[in-house]
Amino acid sequence: MNTIETKKQPRLIRLPEVMNKVGLCRTSIYMLIAGGQFPTPRKLGRASLWIEAEIDQWISDVAQAQKGGGSVMRKAQ
């Protein structure tokens, strides 16, 4: 029996979905990006796309920082 191992491709999401996930407006997201505190988008033609796992990790990091009493915003990796 042959098993084919498939790699899960990262899911790319557009700005409206990013805004919905993080609860921030376009301007706030781009200000955080400029400050190095939010994952940067990838460009595909004219489209800006974010890797969903990076957004989910950012949300988790913000929640942990708030829970631990630390700084909410940190430099994005």
Biopython code that builds the backbone (N, CA, C, O; Angstrom):
import numpy as np
from Bio.PDB.StructureBuilder import StructureBuilder

atoms = [
    (1, "MET", "N", (0.838, -1.176, 0.000)),
    (1, "MET", "CA", (0.000, 0.000, 0.000)),
    (1, "MET", "C", (0.884, 1.241, 0.000)),
    (1, "MET", "O", (1.761, 1.384, 0.852)),
    (2, "ASN", "N", (0.659, 2.110, -0.927)),
    (2, "ASN", "CA", (1.413, 3.358, -1.006)),
    (2, "ASN", "C", (0.661, 4.470, -0.294)),
    (2, "ASN", "O", (-0.548, 4.639, -0.454)),
    (3, "THR", "N", (1.410, 5.216, 0.494)),
    (3, "THR", "CA", (0.796, 6.382, 1.125)),
    (3, "THR", "C", (1.457, 7.618, 0.563)),
    (3, "THR", "O", (2.682, 7.706, 0.478)),
    (4, "ILE", "N", (0.649, 8.549, 0.191)),
    (4, "ILE", "CA", (1.154, 9.805, -0.345)),
    (4, "ILE", "C", (1.075, 10.839, 0.760)),
    (4, "ILE", "O", (0.011, 11.115, 1.314)),
    (5, "GLU", "N", (2.230, 11.398, 1.063)),
    (5, "GLU", "CA", (2.283, 12.417, 2.101)),
    (5, "GLU", "C", (2.069, 13.778, 1.449)),
    (5, "GLU", "O", (2.818, 14.175, 0.555)),
    (6, "THR", "N", (1.058, 14.476, 1.897)),
    (6, "THR", "CA", (0.783, 15.795, 1.335)),
    (6, "THR", "C", (1.106, 16.861, 2.362)),
    (6, "THR", "O", (0.767, 16.744, 3.539)),
    (7, "LYS", "N", (1.767, 17.897, 1.890)),
    (7, "LYS", "CA", (2.060, 19.034, 2.753)),
    (7, "LYS", "C", (0.866, 19.959, 2.746)),
    (7, "LYS", "O", (0.289, 20.248, 1.698)),
    (8, "LYS", "N", (0.505, 20.418, 3.922)),
    (8, "LYS", "CA", (-0.591, 21.372, 4.002)),
    (8, "LYS", "C", (-0.063, 22.741, 3.596)),
    (8, "LYS", "O", (0.874, 23.266, 4.199)),
    (9, "GLN", "N", (-0.669, 23.300, 2.582)),
    (9, "GLN", "CA", (-0.265, 24.611, 2.095)),
    (9, "GLN", "C", (-0.817, 25.686, 3.024)),
    (9, "GLN", "O", (-1.942, 25.569, 3.510)),
    (10, "PRO", "N", (-0.031, 26.732, 3.273)),
    (10, "PRO", "CA", (-0.552, 27.811, 4.113)),
    (10, "PRO", "C", (-1.724, 28.502, 3.419)),
    (10, "PRO", "O", (-1.725, 28.690, 2.202)),
    (11, "ARG", "N", (-2.704, 28.870, 4.209)),
    (11, "ARG", "CA", (-3.867, 29.570, 3.661)),
    (11, "ARG", "C", (-3.569, 31.059, 3.630)),
    (11, "ARG", "O", (-3.141, 31.637, 4.629)),
    (12, "LEU", "N", (-3.795, 31.671, 2.486)),
    (12, "LEU", "CA", (-3.588, 33.104, 2.322)),
    (12, "LEU", "C", (-4.928, 33.809, 2.405)),
    (12, "LEU", "O", (-5.909, 33.381, 1.796)),
    (13, "ILE", "N", (-4.960, 34.910, 3.175)),
    (13, "ILE", "CA", (-6.206, 35.645, 3.342)),
    (13, "ILE", "C", (-6.001, 37.109, 2.978)),
    (13, "ILE", "O", (-4.902, 37.647, 3.110)),
    (14, "ARG", "N", (-7.062, 37.739, 2.523)),
    (14, "ARG", "CA", (-7.025, 39.142, 2.117)),
    (14, "ARG", "C", (-7.371, 40.045, 3.297)),
    (14, "ARG", "O", (-7.817, 39.583, 4.348)),
    (15, "LEU", "N", (-7.155, 41.336, 3.097)),
    (15, "LEU", "CA", (-7.344, 42.321, 4.152)),
    (15, "LEU", "C", (-8.715, 42.266, 4.828)),
    (15, "LEU", "O", (-8.763, 42.317, 6.057)),
    (16, "PRO", "N", (-9.830, 42.164, 4.104)),
    (16, "PRO", "CA", (-11.117, 42.130, 4.814)),
    (16, "PRO", "C", (-11.217, 40.997, 5.835)),
    (16, "PRO", "O", (-11.795, 41.179, 6.906)),
    (17, "GLU", "N", (-10.656, 39.830, 5.510)),
    (17, "GLU", "CA", (-10.686, 38.717, 6.457)),
    (17, "GLU", "C", (-9.733, 38.967, 7.623)),
    (17, "GLU", "O", (-10.044, 38.620, 8.762)),
    (18, "VAL", "N", (-8.574, 39.567, 7.346)),
    (18, "VAL", "CA", (-7.644, 39.932, 8.418)),
    (18, "VAL", "C", (-8.336, 40.902, 9.373)),
    (18, "VAL", "O", (-8.282, 40.723, 10.590)),
    (19, "MET", "N", (-8.988, 41.928, 8.822)),
    (19, "MET", "CA", (-9.688, 42.915, 9.639)),
    (19, "MET", "C", (-10.755, 42.245, 10.499)),
    (19, "MET", "O", (-10.915, 42.586, 11.671)),
    (20, "ASN", "N", (-11.472, 41.309, 9.929)),
    (20, "ASN", "CA", (-12.513, 40.593, 10.660)),
    (20, "ASN", "C", (-11.919, 39.754, 11.791)),
    (20, "ASN", "O", (-12.466, 39.720, 12.893)),
    (21, "LYS", "N", (-10.805, 39.081, 11.520)),
    (21, "LYS", "CA", (-10.182, 38.220, 12.529)),
    (21, "LYS", "C", (-9.620, 39.009, 13.705)),
    (21, "LYS", "O", (-9.771, 38.598, 14.855)),
    (22, "VAL", "N", (-8.970, 40.144, 13.425)),
    (22, "VAL", "CA", (-8.282, 40.875, 14.496)),
    (22, "VAL", "C", (-9.110, 42.018, 15.073)),
    (22, "VAL", "O", (-8.769, 42.554, 16.128)),
    (23, "GLY", "N", (-10.185, 42.396, 14.403)),
    (23, "GLY", "CA", (-11.039, 43.458, 14.918)),
    (23, "GLY", "C", (-10.441, 44.849, 14.814)),
    (23, "GLY", "O", (-10.776, 45.739, 15.596)),
    (24, "LEU", "N", (-9.552, 45.032, 13.844)),
    (24, "LEU", "CA", (-8.934, 46.339, 13.627)),
    (24, "LEU", "C", (-9.278, 46.836, 12.231)),
    (24, "LEU", "O", (-9.563, 46.046, 11.331)),
    (25, "CYS", "N", (-9.247, 48.158, 12.059)),
    (25, "CYS", "CA", (-9.507, 48.734, 10.742)),
    (25, "CYS", "C", (-8.228, 48.693, 9.901)),
    (25, "CYS", "O", (-7.139, 48.428, 10.411)),
    (26, "ARG", "N", (-8.383, 48.956, 8.628)),
    (26, "ARG", "CA", (-7.276, 48.959, 7.670)),
    (26, "ARG", "C", (-6.134, 49.866, 8.138)),
    (26, "ARG", "O", (-4.969, 49.469, 8.122)),
    (27, "THR", "N", (-6.481, 51.084, 8.553)),
    (27, "THR", "CA", (-5.463, 52.054, 8.962)),
    (27, "THR", "C", (-4.663, 51.542, 10.151)),
    (27, "THR", "O", (-3.437, 51.654, 10.167)),
    (28, "SER", "N", (-5.344, 50.982, 11.145)),
    (28, "SER", "CA", (-4.653, 50.461, 12.334)),
    (28, "SER", "C", (-3.717, 49.318, 11.973)),
    (28, "SER", "O", (-2.601, 49.239, 12.486)),
    (29, "ILE", "N", (-4.167, 48.439, 11.097)),
    (29, "ILE", "CA", (-3.334, 47.309, 10.677)),
    (29, "ILE", "C", (-2.070, 47.810, 9.990)),
    (29, "ILE", "O", (-0.972, 47.350, 10.303)),
    (30, "TYR", "N", (-2.215, 48.747, 9.059)),
    (30, "TYR", "CA", (-1.041, 49.244, 8.341)),
    (30, "TYR", "C", (-0.126, 50.072, 9.243)),
    (30, "TYR", "O", (1.084, 50.110, 9.020)),
    (31, "MET", "N", (-0.685, 50.734, 10.254)),
    (31, "MET", "CA", (0.163, 51.448, 11.219)),
    (31, "MET", "C", (0.983, 50.452, 12.044)),
    (31, "MET", "O", (2.163, 50.685, 12.307)),
    (32, "LEU", "N", (0.363, 49.350, 12.448)),
    (32, "LEU", "CA", (1.088, 48.317, 13.189)),
    (32, "LEU", "C", (2.166, 47.674, 12.317)),
    (32, "LEU", "O", (3.262, 47.387, 12.798)),
    (33, "ILE", "N", (1.863, 47.448, 11.050)),
    (33, "ILE", "CA", (2.857, 46.891, 10.124)),
    (33, "ILE", "C", (4.045, 47.839, 10.022)),
    (33, "ILE", "O", (5.197, 47.408, 10.089)),
    (34, "ALA", "N", (3.764, 49.131, 9.860)),
    (34, "ALA", "CA", (4.837, 50.129, 9.735)),
    (34, "ALA", "C", (5.702, 50.168, 10.988)),
    (34, "ALA", "O", (6.897, 50.453, 10.913)),
    (35, "GLY", "N", (5.107, 49.885, 12.130)),
    (35, "GLY", "CA", (5.846, 49.869, 13.389)),
    (35, "GLY", "C", (6.475, 48.523, 13.708)),
    (35, "GLY", "O", (7.078, 48.356, 14.768)),
    (36, "GLY", "N", (6.341, 47.562, 12.804)),
    (36, "GLY", "CA", (6.927, 46.242, 13.019)),
    (36, "GLY", "C", (6.185, 45.413, 14.051)),
    (36, "GLY", "O", (6.761, 44.497, 14.639)),
    (37, "GLN", "N", (4.916, 45.721, 14.281)),
    (37, "GLN", "CA", (4.150, 45.044, 15.323)),
    (37, "GLN", "C", (3.040, 44.154, 14.781)),
    (37, "GLN", "O", (2.184, 43.704, 15.543)),
    (38, "PHE", "N", (3.041, 43.897, 13.490)),
    (38, "PHE", "CA", (2.001, 43.077, 12.875)),
    (38, "PHE", "C", (2.629, 42.350, 11.692)),
    (38, "PHE", "O", (3.510, 42.897, 11.028)),
    (39, "PRO", "N", (2.186, 41.123, 11.420)),
    (39, "PRO", "CA", (2.745, 40.388, 10.278)),
    (39, "PRO", "C", (2.595, 41.168, 8.969)),
    (39, "PRO", "O", (1.568, 41.800, 8.718)),
    (40, "THR", "N", (3.622, 41.108, 8.159)),
    (40, "THR", "CA", (3.592, 41.822, 6.882)),
    (40, "THR", "C", (2.900, 40.969, 5.815)),
    (40, "THR", "O", (3.008, 39.742, 5.816)),
    (41, "PRO", "N", (2.195, 41.636, 4.915)),
    (41, "PRO", "CA", (1.527, 40.888, 3.846)),
    (41, "PRO", "C", (2.509, 40.483, 2.754)),
    (41, "PRO", "O", (3.582, 41.069, 2.607)),
    (42, "ARG", "N", (2.117, 39.475, 2.000)),
    (42, "ARG", "CA", (2.839, 39.095, 0.783)),
    (42, "ARG", "C", (2.097, 39.751, -0.367)),
    (42, "ARG", "O", (0.879, 39.915, -0.313)),
    (43, "LYS", "N", (2.815, 40.117, -1.387)),
    (43, "LYS", "CA", (2.190, 40.736, -2.554)),
    (43, "LYS", "C", (2.070, 39.701, -3.665)),
    (43, "LYS", "O", (3.017, 38.971, -3.956)),
    (44, "LEU", "N", (0.917, 39.652, -4.268)),
    (44, "LEU", "CA", (0.668, 38.823, -5.436)),
    (44, "LEU", "C", (-0.031, 39.730, -6.434)),
    (44, "LEU", "O", (-1.238, 39.958, -6.351)),
    (45, "GLY", "N", (0.744, 40.240, -7.375)),
    (45, "GLY", "CA", (0.211, 41.274, -8.257)),
    (45, "GLY", "C", (-0.072, 42.514, -7.427)),
    (45, "GLY", "O", (0.811, 43.030, -6.742)),
    (46, "ARG", "N", (-1.298, 42.983, -7.494)),
    (46, "ARG", "CA", (-1.688, 44.145, -6.698)),
    (46, "ARG", "C", (-2.301, 43.752, -5.359)),
    (46, "ARG", "O", (-2.562, 44.614, -4.520)),
    (47, "ALA", "N", (-2.531, 42.461, -5.155)),
    (47, "ALA", "CA", (-3.195, 41.986, -3.943)),
    (47, "ALA", "C", (-2.212, 41.837, -2.786)),
    (47, "ALA", "O", (-1.081, 41.387, -2.972)),
    (48, "SER", "N", (-2.653, 42.219, -1.601)),
    (48, "SER", "CA", (-1.908, 41.978, -0.367)),
    (48, "SER", "C", (-2.535, 40.767, 0.305)),
    (48, "SER", "O", (-3.743, 40.730, 0.538)),
    (49, "LEU", "N", (-1.706, 39.779, 0.614)),
    (49, "LEU", "CA", (-2.187, 38.537, 1.206)),
    (49, "LEU", "C", (-1.391, 38.225, 2.463)),
    (49, "LEU", "O", (-0.171, 38.389, 2.489)),
    (50, "TRP", "N", (-2.078, 37.777, 3.497)),
    (50, "TRP", "CA", (-1.428, 37.402, 4.744)),
    (50, "TRP", "C", (-1.538, 35.897, 4.908)),
    (50, "TRP", "O", (-2.510, 35.280, 4.474)),
    (51, "ILE", "N", (-0.528, 35.316, 5.542)),
    (51, "ILE", "CA", (-0.590, 33.901, 5.885)),
    (51, "ILE", "C", (-1.451, 33.793, 7.141)),
    (51, "ILE", "O", (-1.138, 34.385, 8.174)),
    (52, "GLU", "N", (-2.525, 33.039, 7.038)),
    (52, "GLU", "CA", (-3.497, 32.968, 8.131)),
    (52, "GLU", "C", (-2.856, 32.510, 9.440)),
    (52, "GLU", "O", (-3.205, 33.021, 10.504)),
    (53, "ALA", "N", (-1.932, 31.564, 9.379)),
    (53, "ALA", "CA", (-1.288, 31.073, 10.594)),
    (53, "ALA", "C", (-0.512, 32.184, 11.306)),
    (53, "ALA", "O", (-0.440, 32.193, 12.535)),
    (54, "GLU", "N", (0.069, 33.120, 10.550)),
    (54, "GLU", "CA", (0.787, 34.240, 11.166)),
    (54, "GLU", "C", (-0.180, 35.176, 11.881)),
    (54, "GLU", "O", (0.136, 35.700, 12.949)),
    (55, "ILE", "N", (-1.349, 35.385, 11.302)),
    (55, "ILE", "CA", (-2.366, 36.227, 11.939)),
    (55, "ILE", "C", (-2.871, 35.546, 13.203)),
    (55, "ILE", "O", (-3.023, 36.191, 14.240)),
    (56, "ASP", "N", (-3.130, 34.245, 13.120)),
    (56, "ASP", "CA", (-3.585, 33.503, 14.295)),
    (56, "ASP", "C", (-2.547, 33.548, 15.410)),
    (56, "ASP", "O", (-2.900, 33.677, 16.582)),
    (57, "GLN", "N", (-1.261, 33.441, 15.051)),
    (57, "GLN", "CA", (-0.191, 33.511, 16.050)),
    (57, "GLN", "C", (-0.136, 34.899, 16.679)),
    (57, "GLN", "O", (0.067, 35.017, 17.887)),
    (58, "TRP", "N", (-0.311, 35.947, 15.884)),
    (58, "TRP", "CA", (-0.318, 37.315, 16.403)),
    (58, "TRP", "C", (-1.458, 37.492, 17.408)),
    (58, "TRP", "O", (-1.265, 38.083, 18.471)),
    (59, "ILE", "N", (-2.639, 36.981, 17.073)),
    (59, "ILE", "CA", (-3.785, 37.057, 17.984)),
    (59, "ILE", "C", (-3.459, 36.345, 19.291)),
    (59, "ILE", "O", (-3.741, 36.861, 20.372)),
    (60, "SER", "N", (-2.867, 35.162, 19.190)),
    (60, "SER", "CA", (-2.486, 34.392, 20.376)),
    (60, "SER", "C", (-1.457, 35.142, 21.217)),
    (60, "SER", "O", (-1.555, 35.173, 22.444)),
    (61, "ASP", "N", (-0.475, 35.743, 20.559)),
    (61, "ASP", "CA", (0.559, 36.500, 21.272)),
    (61, "ASP", "C", (-0.029, 37.699, 22.002)),
    (61, "ASP", "O", (0.358, 37.989, 23.134)),
    (62, "VAL", "N", (-0.961, 38.396, 21.361)),
    (62, "VAL", "CA", (-1.602, 39.554, 21.992)),
    (62, "VAL", "C", (-2.406, 39.098, 23.207)),
    (62, "VAL", "O", (-2.365, 39.742, 24.255)),
    (63, "ALA", "N", (-3.132, 37.996, 23.072)),
    (63, "ALA", "CA", (-3.920, 37.476, 24.187)),
    (63, "ALA", "C", (-3.016, 37.074, 25.349)),
    (63, "ALA", "O", (-3.337, 37.344, 26.507)),
    (64, "GLN", "N", (-1.889, 36.431, 25.046)),
    (64, "GLN", "CA", (-0.944, 36.027, 26.095)),
    (64, "GLN", "C", (-0.354, 37.244, 26.791)),
    (64, "GLN", "O", (-0.211, 37.251, 28.014)),
    (65, "ALA", "N", (-0.012, 38.266, 26.027)),
    (65, "ALA", "CA", (0.568, 39.477, 26.609)),
    (65, "ALA", "C", (-0.430, 40.156, 27.535)),
    (65, "ALA", "O", (-0.057, 40.636, 28.605)),
    (66, "GLN", "N", (-1.684, 40.199, 27.134)),
    (66, "GLN", "CA", (-2.708, 40.813, 27.973)),
    (66, "GLN", "C", (-2.930, 39.993, 29.232)),
    (66, "GLN", "O", (-3.099, 40.548, 30.317)),
    (67, "LYS", "N", (-2.930, 38.686, 29.091)),
    (67, "LYS", "CA", (-3.141, 37.789, 30.225)),
    (67, "LYS", "C", (-1.998, 37.902, 31.222)),
    (67, "LYS", "O", (-2.216, 37.867, 32.433)),
    (68, "GLY", "N", (-0.777, 38.037, 30.708)),
    (68, "GLY", "CA", (0.395, 38.105, 31.567)),
    (68, "GLY", "C", (0.708, 39.504, 32.060)),
    (68, "GLY", "O", (1.659, 39.692, 32.819)),
    (69, "GLY", "N", (-0.074, 40.486, 31.642)),
    (69, "GLY", "CA", (0.162, 41.853, 32.088)),
    (69, "GLY", "C", (1.297, 42.538, 31.363)),
    (69, "GLY", "O", (1.723, 43.625, 31.756)),
    (70, "GLY", "N", (1.794, 41.914, 30.304)),
    (70, "GLY", "CA", (2.900, 42.503, 29.547)),
    (70, "GLY", "C", (2.396, 43.456, 28.490)),
    (70, "GLY", "O", (1.209, 43.777, 28.428)),
    (71, "SER", "N", (3.311, 43.898, 27.666)),
    (71, "SER", "CA", (2.974, 44.795, 26.565)),
    (71, "SER", "C", (2.113, 44.059, 25.550)),
    (71, "SER", "O", (2.413, 42.927, 25.170)),
    (72, "VAL", "N", (1.051, 44.705, 25.119)),
    (72, "VAL", "CA", (0.141, 44.083, 24.170)),
    (72, "VAL", "C", (0.764, 44.005, 22.788)),
    (72, "VAL", "O", (0.617, 42.993, 22.103)),
    (73, "MET", "N", (1.448, 45.041, 22.371)),
    (73, "MET", "CA", (2.027, 45.070, 21.039)),
    (73, "MET", "C", (3.513, 44.730, 21.109)),
    (73, "MET", "O", (4.247, 45.238, 21.957)),
    (74, "ARG", "N", (3.931, 43.867, 20.207)),
    (74, "ARG", "CA", (5.332, 43.481, 20.139)),
    (74, "ARG", "C", (5.754, 43.478, 18.686)),
    (74, "ARG", "O", (4.922, 43.569, 17.783)),
    (75, "LYS", "N", (7.030, 43.374, 18.474)),
    (75, "LYS", "CA", (7.547, 43.300, 17.107)),
    (75, "LYS", "C", (7.098, 41.990, 16.476)),
    (75, "LYS", "O", (7.228, 40.925, 17.079)),
    (76, "ALA", "N", (6.575, 42.073, 15.269)),
    (76, "ALA", "CA", (6.179, 40.878, 14.531)),
    (76, "ALA", "C", (7.426, 40.183, 14.021)),
    (76, "ALA", "O", (8.429, 40.828, 13.717)),
    (77, "GLN", "N", (7.356, 38.861, 13.929)),
    (77, "GLN", "CA", (8.507, 38.105, 13.431)),
    (77, "GLN", "C", (8.415, 37.913, 11.954)),
    (77, "GLN", "O", (9.297, 37.297, 11.356)),
]
sb = StructureBuilder()
sb.init_structure("model")
sb.init_model(0)
sb.init_chain("A")
sb.init_seg("    ")
for serial, (resi, resn, name, xyz) in enumerate(atoms, 1):
    if name == "N":
        sb.init_residue(resn, " ", resi, " ")
    sb.init_atom(name, np.array(xyz, "f"), 0.0, 1.0, " ", f" {name:<3s}", serial, name[0])
structure = sb.get_structure()
